[in-house]
Every structure is written in C-alpha cells, then in structure tokens.
Amino acid sequence: PFLSSQGPKTNLSSMSNYLTNAGDEHTFAMVFQFDKAMNQSSVQNVFNWNIGRAGGSGRADGYNYDMTLPSTEVTLPSTPLAVYYNQSEQTATVLFKIHQNATADGTLDPSHINFSFTGKDVAGLSMDKSADMYSGFSGFA
C-alpha cells in the first residue's frame, strides 16, 4: 500500500524493497471508500482520476511544504495504471507506479500527493467538487 501519511523527502527505498536500485519500479495501491453506489465504468475509467502534487496557499500546506524541491524528487504519472471498483463495498482501488531515479536516491512527499476523481455515481450525478480530492496531509476528501 501507498502510505500517504509519510512526509517530504521520503526515500523511495523506504517505501518498498523493490525501489532500492536505480531504475526500479513498484506498483502501489490506494483504496478509496465512497459513501454511495458509483457508476462502475466511470470509476474504472483511469482518465476520471488524477494523481498530482498538492498546490499550496503559501502557508506551508503545499507539496514539500512549499519549499524548493530537492534534486532527488521524482514525479508520479498523473493517470493511474488501473482502477478496480468493488460494488458491494463501494471502494475503488487505484493502482499506480513509482519509478526510482537513475541514482537510486529518489524522494517523494507522499502526504502531499492529491488523488482526485471526476466520475459519476449510479444515478449519473457528478462528484461534489468539495469532496472529489484526497491527500494524506488533509486526511479527507
């Protein structure tokens, strides 16, 4: 699992034994709980999801607490590899890859990675804009 509570300058090698060598990659998963039944094809459409760095307001609430990024910082793909929806549990499992850098010292700020969803529920209603994003820093959508 992706531990979204880890903060800035987290070494990739501490996130997975599969990220210790230069060029290594590892697939991580995040599970999201919905409070109502969702449209399965909408949830499983990877283009309805976005993974990105949190923007800040200048009050140390953004990615890397709004400080300059170290040269070791890696970038995540903005679109997941796959998303699986469990209708009975109303959960979405989002799979994405993290790649180790060429010098095997890659870092990341997992707590300030935003996961957002723009899909629809079973009634065809779009996500509420005030609850369509999650980050480990905020702890909620």
Contact map, one row per residue, 1 for C-alpha under 8 A:
111000000000000000000000000111000000000000000000000000000000000000000000000000000000000000000000000000000000000000000000000000000000000000000
111100000000001000000000000111000000000000000000000000000000000000000000000000000000000000000000000000000000010000000000000000000000000000000
111111000000001000000000000000000000000000000000000000000000000000000000000000000000000000000000000000000000010000000000000000000000000000000
011111100000000000000000000000000000000000000000000000000000000000000000000000000000000000000000000000000000011110000000000000000000001110000
001111100000000000000000000000000000000000000000000000000000000000000000000000000000000000000000000000000000011000000000000000000000000110000
001111110100000000000000000000000000000000000000000000000000000000000000000000000000000000000000000000000000111000000000000000000000000100000
000111111100000000000000000000000000000000000000000000000000000100000000000000000000000000000000000000000001111100000000000000000000000000000
000001111100000000000000000000000000000000000000000000000000001110000000000000000000000000000000000000000011111000000000000000000000000000000
000000111110000000000000000000000000000000000000000000000000000100000100100000000000000000000000000000000011100000000000000000000000000000000
000001111111011000000000000000000000000000000000000000000000000000000000000000000000000000000000000000000011110000000000000000000000000000000
000000001111111000000000000000000000000000000000000000000000000000000000000000000000000000000000000000001111000000000000000000000000000000000
000000000111111100110000000000000000000000000000000000000000000000000000000000000000000000000000000100001111000000000000000000000000000000000
000000000011111111110000000000000000000000000000000000000000000000000000000000000000000000000000000000001100000000000000000000000000000000000
000000000111111110000000000000000000000000000000000000000000000000000000000000000000000000000000000000000000000000000000000000000000000000000
011000000111111110100000000000000000000000000000000000000000000000000000000000000000000000000000000000000000000000000000000000000000000000000
000000000001111111110000010000000000000000000000000000000000000000000000000000000000000000000000000000000000000000000000000000000000000000000
000000000000111111110000000000000000000000000000000000000000000000000000000000000000000000000000000000000000000000000000000000000000000000000
000000000000100111111001110000000000000000000000000000000000000000000000000000000000000000000000000000000000000000000000000000000000000000000
000000000001101111111101110000000000000000000000000000000000000000000000000000000000000000000000001100010000000000000000000000000000000000000
000000000001100111111101000000000000000000000000000000000000000000000000000000000000000000000000000100010000000000000000000000000000000000000
000000000000000001111111000000000000000000000000000000000000000000000000000000000000000000000000000100010000000000000000000000000000000000000
000000000000000000111111000000000000000000000000000000000000000000000000000000000000000000000000000111111000000000000000000000000000000000000
000000000000000000001111100000000000000000000000000000000000000000000000000000000000000000000000001111010000000000000000000000000000000000000
000000000000000001111111110000000000000000000000000000000000000000000000000000000000000000000000001110000000000000000000000000000000000000000
000000000000000001100011111000000000000000000000000000000000000000000000000000000000000000000000111100000000000000000000000000000000000000000
000000000000000101100001111100000000000000000000000000000000000000000000000000000000000000000000111000000000000000000000000000000000000000000
000000000000000000000000111110000000000000000000000000000000000000000000000000000000000000000011110000000000000000000000000000000000000000000
110000000000000000000000011111000000000000000000000000000000000000000000000000000000000000000011110000000000000000000000000000000000000000000
110000000000000000000000001111100000000000000000000000000000000000000000000000000000000000001111000000000000000000000000000000000000000000000
110000000000000000000000000111110000000000000000000000000000000000000000000000000000000000001110000000000000000000000000000000000000000000000
000000000000000000000000000011111000000000000000000000000000000000000000000000000000000000111100000000000000000000000000000000000000000000000
000000000000000000000000000001111100000000000000000000000000000000000000000000000000000000111100000000000000000000000000000000000000000000000
000000000000000000000000000000111110000000000000000000000000000000000000000000000000000011110000000000000000000000000000000000000000000000000
000000000000000000000000000000011111110000000000000000000000000000000000000000000000000001110000000000000000000000000000000000000000000000000
000000000000000000000000000000001111100000000000000000000000000000000000000000000000000001000000000000000000000000000000000000000000000000000
000000000000000000000000000000000111110000000000000000000000000000000000000000000000000001000000000000000000000000000000100000000000000000000
000000000000000000000000000000000111111000000000000000000000000000000000000000000000001001000000000000000000000000000000110000000000000000000
000000000000000000000000000000000101111101100000000000000000000000000000000000000000001001000000000000000000000000000001110000000000000000000
000000000000000000000000000000000000111111100000000000000000000000000000000000000000000000000000000000000000000000000011111100000000000000000
000000000000000000000000000000000000011111110000000000000000000000000000000000000000101000000000000000000000000000000000010000000000000000000
000000000000000000000000000000000000001111111000000000000000000000000000000000000000000000000000000000000000000000000000000000000000000000000
000000000000000000000000000000000000011111111001000000000000000000000000000000000000000000000000000000000000000000000011100000000000000000000
000000000000000000000000000000000000011111111101000000000000000000000000000000000011100000010000000000000000000000000011000000000000000000000
000000000000000000000000000000000000000111111100000000000000000000000000000000000111100000010000000000000000000000000000000000000000000000000
000000000000000000000000000000000000000011111111100000000000000000000000000000000110000000000000000000000000000000000000000000000000000000000
000000000000000000000000000000000000000000111111100000000000000000000000000000111110000000000000000000000000000000000000000000000000000000000
000000000000000000000000000000000000000000001111110000000000000000000000000000100000000000000000000000000000000000000000000000000000000000000
000000000000000000000000000000000000000001101111110000000000000000000000000000000000000000000000000000000000000000001110000000000000000000000
000000000000000000000000000000000000000000001111111000000000000000000000000000110000000000000000000000000000000000111110000000000000000000000
000000000000000000000000000000000000000000000011111100000000000000000000000001110000000000000000000000000000000001111000000000000000000000000
000000000000000000000000000000000000000000000000111110000000000000000000000111110000000000000000000000000000000011110000000000000000000000000
000000000000000000000000000000000000000000000000011111000000000000000000000111000000000000000000000000000000000011100000000000000000000000000
000000000000000000000000000000000000000000000000001111100000011000000000000000000000000000000000000000000000000111000000000000000000000000000
000000000000000000000000000000000000000000000000000111110000011000000000000000000000000000000000000000000000000111000000000000000000001000000
000000000000000000000000000000000000000000000000000011111000111000000000000000000000000000000000000000000000000000000000000000000000000000000
000000000000000000000000000000000000000000000000000001111111111011000000000000000000000000000000000000000000000000000000000000000000000000000
000000000000000000000000000000000000000000000000000000111111110000000000000000000000000000000000000000000000000000000000000000000000000000000
000000000000000000000000000000000000000000000000000000011111110001000000000000000000000000000000000000000000000000000000000000000000000000000
000000000000000000000000000000000000000000000000000000011111110011000000000000000000000000000000000000000000000000000000000000000000000000000
000000000000000000000000000000000000000000000000000000011111110111100000000000000000000000000000000000000000000000000000000000000000000000000
000000000000000000000000000000000000000000000000000000111111111011000000000000000000000000000000000000000000000000000000000000000000000000000
000000000000000000000000000000000000000000000000000011111111111111000000000000000000000000000000000000000000000100000000000000000000000000000
000000010000000000000000000000000000000000000000000011110000111111100000000000000000000000000000000000000000100110000000000000000000000000000
000000111000000000000000000000000000000000000000000000000001011111111000000000000000000000000000000000000000100100000000000000000000000000000
000000010000000000000000000000000000000000000000000000010011111111100000000000000000000000000000000000000000000000000000000000000000000000000
000000000000000000000000000000000000000000000000000000010111111111110000000000000000000000000000000000000000000000000000000000000000000000000
000000000000000000000000000000000000000000000000000000000001001111111000000000000000000000000000000000000000000000000000000000000000000000000
000000000000000000000000000000000000000000000000000000000000000101111100000000000000000000000000000000000000000000000000000000000000000000000
000000000000000000000000000000000000000000000000000000000000000100111110100000000000000000000000000000000000000000000000000000000000000000000
000000001000000000000000000000000000000000000000000000000000000000011111100000000000000000000000000000000000000000000000000000000000000000000
000000000000000000000000000000000000000000000000000000000000000000001111100000000000000000000000000000000000000000000000000000000000000000000
000000000000000000000000000000000000000000000000000000000000000000000111110000000000000000000000000010001110000000000000000000000000000000000
000000001000000000000000000000000000000000000000000000000000000000001111111000000000000000000000000000000111000000000000000000000000000000000
000000000000000000000000000000000000000000000000000000000000000000000001111100000000000000000000001110000111000000000000000000000000000000000
000000000000000000000000000000000000000000000000000000000000000000000000111110000000000000000000000000000001000000000000000000000000000000000
000000000000000000000000000000000000000000000000001100000000000000000000011111000000000000000000111000000000000000000000000000000000000000000
000000000000000000000000000000000000000000000000001100000000000000000000001111110000000000000001110000000000000000000000000000000000000000000
000000000000000000000000000000000000000000000000011100000000000000000000000111110000000000000000000000000000000000000000000000000000000000000
000000000000000000000000000000000000000000000110111000000000000000000000000011111000000000000001000000000000000000000000000000000000000000000
000000000000000000000000000000000000000000000100111000000000000000000000000011111110000000000111100000000000000000000000000000000000000000000
000000000000000000000000000000000000000000000100000000000000000000000000000000111110000000000111100000000000000000000000000000000000000000000
000000000000000000000000000000000000000000011100000000000000000000000000000000011111000000000111000000000000000000000000000000000000000000000
000000000000000000000000000000000000000000111100000000000000000000000000000000011111100000011110000000000000000000000000000000000000000000000
000000000000000000000000000000000000000000110000000000000000000000000000000000000111110000011100000000000000000000000000000000000000000000000
000000000000000000000000000000000000000100110000000000000000000000000000000000000011111001111000000000000000000000000000000000000000000000000
000000000000000000000000000000000000000000000000000000000000000000000000000000000001111111110000000000000000000000000000000000000000000000000
000000000000000000000000000000000000110100000000000000000000000000000000000000000000111111100000000000000000000000000000000000000000000000000
000000000000000000000000000000000000000000000000000000000000000000000000000000000000011111000000000000000000000000000000000000000000000000000
000000000000000000000000000000001000000000000000000000000000000000000000000000000000011111100000000000000000000000000000000000000000000000000
000000000000000000000000000000001111110000000000000000000000000000000000000000000000111111110000000000000000000000000000000000000000000000000
000000000000000000000000000000111100000000000000000000000000000000000000000000000000111011111000000000000000000000000000000000000000000000000
000000000000000000000000000000111100000000110000000000000000000000000000000000000011110001111100000000000000000000000000000000000000000000000
000000000000000000000000000011110000000000000000000000000000000000000000000000000011100000111110000000000000000000000000000000000000000000000
000000000000000000000000000011110000000000000000000000000000000000000000000000011111000000011111000000000000000000000000000000000000000000000
000000000000000000000000001111000000000000000000000000000000000000000000000000011110000000001111100000000000000000000000000000000000000000000
000000000000000000000000001110000000000000000000000000000000000000000000000010111100000000000111110000000000000000000000000000000000000000000
000000000000000000000000111100000000000000000000000000000000000000000000000110011000000000000011111000000000000000000000000000000000000000000
000000000000000000000000111100000000000000000000000000000000000000000000000110000000000000000001111100000000000000000000000000000000000000000
000000000000000000100011110000000000000000000000000000000000000000000000010100000000000000000000111110000000000000000000000000000000000000000
000000000001000000111111100000000000000000000000000000000000000000000000010000000000000000000000011111011100000000000000000000000000000000000
000000000000000000000111000000000000000000000000000000000000000000000001010000000000000000000000001111111100000000000000000000000000000000000
000000000000000000000110000000000000000000000000000000000000000000000000000000000000000000000000000111110000000000000000000000000000000000000
000000000000000000000100000000000000000000000000000000000000000000000000000000000000000000000000000011111100000000000000000000000000000000000
000000000000000000111110000000000000000000000000000000000000000000000000000000000000000000000000000111111100000000000000000000000000000000000
000000000011100000000100000000000000000000000000000000000000000000000001000000000000000000000000000110111110000000000000000000000000000000000
000000000011100000000000000000000000000000000000000000000000000000000001110000000000000000000000000110111111000000000000000000000000000000000
000000011111000000000000000000000000000000000000000000000000000000000001110000000000000000000000000000001111100000000000000000000000000000000
000000111111000000000000000000000000000000000000000000000000000000000000111000000000000000000000000000000111110000000000000000000000000000000
000001111100000000000000000000000000000000000000000000000000001100000000000000000000000000000000000000000011111110000000000000000000000000000
011111110100000000000000000000000000000000000000000000000000000000000000000000000000000000000000000000000001111110000000000000000000000100000
000111110000000000000000000000000000000000000000000000000000000000000000000000000000000000000000000000000000111110000000000000000000001110000
000100100000000000000000000000000000000000000000000011000000011100000000000000000000000000000000000000000000111111000000000000000000001110000
000100000000000000000000000000000000000000000000001111000000001000000000000000000000000000000000000000000000111111100000000000000000001100000
000000000000000000000000000000000000000000000000011111000000000000000000000000000000000000000000000000000000000111110000000000000000111000000
000000000000000000000000000000000000000000000000111100000000000000000000000000000000000000000000000000000000000011111000000000000000111000000
000000000000000000000000000000000000000000000000111000000000000000000000000000000000000000000000000000000000000001111100000000000001110000000
000000000000000000000000000000000000000000000001110000000000000000000000000000000000000000000000000000000000000000111110000000100001100000000
000000000000000000000000000000000000000000000001100000000000000000000000000000000000000000000000000000000000000000011111000001100001000000000
000000000000000000000000000000000000001001100001100000000000000000000000000000000000000000000000000000000000000000001111100001100000000000000
000000000000000000000000000000000000011001100000000000000000000000000000000000000000000000000000000000000000000000000111111111100000000000000
000000000000000000000000000000000001111001000000000000000000000000000000000000000000000000000000000000000000000000000011111111100000000000000
000000000000000000000000000000000000111100000000000000000000000000000000000000000000000000000000000000000000000000000001111110000000000000000
000000000000000000000000000000000000001000000000000000000000000000000000000000000000000000000000000000000000000000000001111110000000000000000
000000000000000000000000000000000000001000000000000000000000000000000000000000000000000000000000000000000000000000000001111111000000000000000
000000000000000000000000000000000000000000000000000000000000000000000000000000000000000000000000000000000000000000000001111111100000000000000
000000000000000000000000000000000000000000000000000000000000000000000000000000000000000000000000000000000000000000000111100111110000000000000
000000000000000000000000000000000000000000000000000000000000000000000000000000000000000000000000000000000000000000001111100011111011000000000
000000000000000000000000000000000000000000000000000000000000000000000000000000000000000000000000000000000000000000000000000001111111000000000
000000000000000000000000000000000000000000000000000000000000000000000000000000000000000000000000000000000000000000000000000000111111000000000
000000000000000000000000000000000000000000000000000000000000000000000000000000000000000000000000000000000000000000000000000000011111100000001
000000000000000000000000000000000000000000000000000000000000000000000000000000000000000000000000000000000000000000000000000000111111100000001
000000000000000000000000000000000000000000000000000000000000000000000000000000000000000000000000000000000000000000011100000000111111110000001
000000000000000000000000000000000000000000000000000000000000000000000000000000000000000000000000000000000000000001111000000000000111111000011
000000000000000000000000000000000000000000000000000000000000000000000000000000000000000000000000000000000000000001110000000000000001111101111
000100000000000000000000000000000000000000000000000001000000000000000000000000000000000000000000000000000000001111100000000000000000111111111
000111000000000000000000000000000000000000000000000000000000000000000000000000000000000000000000000000000000011110000000000000000000011111110
000110000000000000000000000000000000000000000000000000000000000000000000000000000000000000000000000000000000001100000000000000000000001111100
000000000000000000000000000000000000000000000000000000000000000000000000000000000000000000000000000000000000000000000000000000000000011111111
000000000000000000000000000000000000000000000000000000000000000000000000000000000000000000000000000000000000000000000000000000000000011111111
000000000000000000000000000000000000000000000000000000000000000000000000000000000000000000000000000000000000000000000000000000000000111101111
000000000000000000000000000000000000000000000000000000000000000000000000000000000000000000000000000000000000000000000000000000000111111001111
